């Protein structure tokens, strides 16, 4: 699957986001090494901090489906990921991230997207 096809999947799923407060619909589609595509959307909540980003919904669903860190090749997102989601992308060891930002399509590795990322193993 190409980056463009995966981003098209993210675009399509974004319409299913629950965003009654911001009106900002975000979709995420992640490709696994075995060719499975896992999709998710942002889900808002009236208690603002309780909302969840599309990336976190997607990875939560992927974990339920049996996937884990190192199983993901590409994540396609309809918007630039927030700082917290950049950490999720790092934690899940996604090889490449494709997203829209300012009308352009950006392709980056997670290391470029989040340099000096947090690693709990560094606490020892």
C-alpha positions in Angstrom: 0.0 0.0 0.0 1.4 3.4 -0.9 1.6 6.4 1.5 -1.1 8.1 -0.6 -3.5 5.2 -0.4 -3.0 5.0 3.4 -3.5 8.8 3.7 -6.7 8.4 1.7 -7.9 5.8 4.2 -7.1 8.3 7.0 -9.1 10.9 5.1 -12.1 8.6 4.7 -12.2 7.5 8.3 -11.9 11.1 9.6 -15.5 11.8 8.7 -16.5 9.3 11.5 -14.7 11.4 14.2 -16.7 12.5 17.2 -15.8 16.2 17.3 -18.9 18.2 18.3 -16.9 20.8 20.2 -14.0 21.6 17.9 -15.4 20.5 14.6 -11.8 19.2 13.9 -12.1 15.7 12.5 -8.9 13.7 12.5 -8.3 10.3 11.0 -5.4 7.9 11.4 -4.6 4.8 9.4 -1.7 2.6 10.4 -0.2 -0.2 8.2 1.3 -3.2 9.9 4.1 -5.4 8.7 1.6 -8.1 7.7 -0.4 -5.7 5.5 -3.3 -5.1 8.0 -4.6 -1.5 8.1 -5.9 -0.3 11.5 -8.0 2.9 11.5 -9.1 5.4 14.2 -10.5 8.8 14.8 -10.4 11.5 17.4 -13.2 11.3 20.0 -14.0 14.5 22.0 -15.6 14.8 25.4 -17.3 17.7 27.1 -14.7 17.3 29.9 -12.0 18.5 27.5 -9.0 16.6 28.8 -10.9 13.3 28.5 -10.9 13.4 24.7 -8.6 11.1 22.7 -6.6 11.7 19.6 -7.0 9.7 16.5 -3.5 8.2 16.9 -4.2 6.9 20.4 -7.6 5.5 19.3 -5.8 3.7 16.4 -3.1 2.2 18.5 -5.5 1.2 21.3 -7.5 -0.7 18.7 -4.4 -2.2 17.2 -3.3 -3.5 20.6 -6.7 -5.0 21.2 -6.3 -6.7 17.8 -3.1 -8.3 18.9 -0.5 -5.8 17.5 2.2 -4.1 19.5 5.4 -2.1 19.4 7.5 -2.9 16.3 4.5 -4.2 14.2 3.9 -0.9 12.4 5.5 0.4 9.2 3.6 3.6 8.4 1.1 5.8 10.2 -0.9 8.2 8.0 -2.6 11.1 9.8 -4.8 13.9 8.5 -3.1 16.5 10.7 0.3 17.0 12.3 0.4 14.8 15.5 0.4 16.5 18.8 3.4 16.0 21.2 1.7 13.3 23.2 0.8 11.3 20.0 4.4 11.7 18.8 5.4 9.8 21.9 2.8 7.1 21.1 4.3 6.8 17.6 7.7 6.4 19.1 6.5 3.9 21.7 4.8 1.8 19.1 8.0 1.9 17.0 6.4 3.2 13.8 9.0 3.3 11.0 7.5 6.3 9.1 4.8 8.9 9.6 2.9 10.7 6.8 0.7 13.6 7.7 -0.8 16.8 6.4 0.5 20.2 7.6 -0.3 23.5 6.1 -1.7 22.0 2.9 1.4 19.9 2.2 2.1 16.2 2.8 5.0 15.6 5.2 6.9 12.3 5.5 9.2 11.8 8.5 10.7 9.1 10.6 9.6 9.1 14.2 13.2 10.0 15.3 12.9 13.1 13.1 9.4 13.9 14.4 10.3 13.5 18.0 14.0 13.8 18.8 15.2 12.9 22.3 12.0 10.9 22.9 11.2 9.6 26.4 12.2 6.0 27.0 11.1 4.5 30.4 14.2 2.2 30.1 16.4 5.3 30.6 15.1 5.7 34.2 17.2 2.8 35.5 
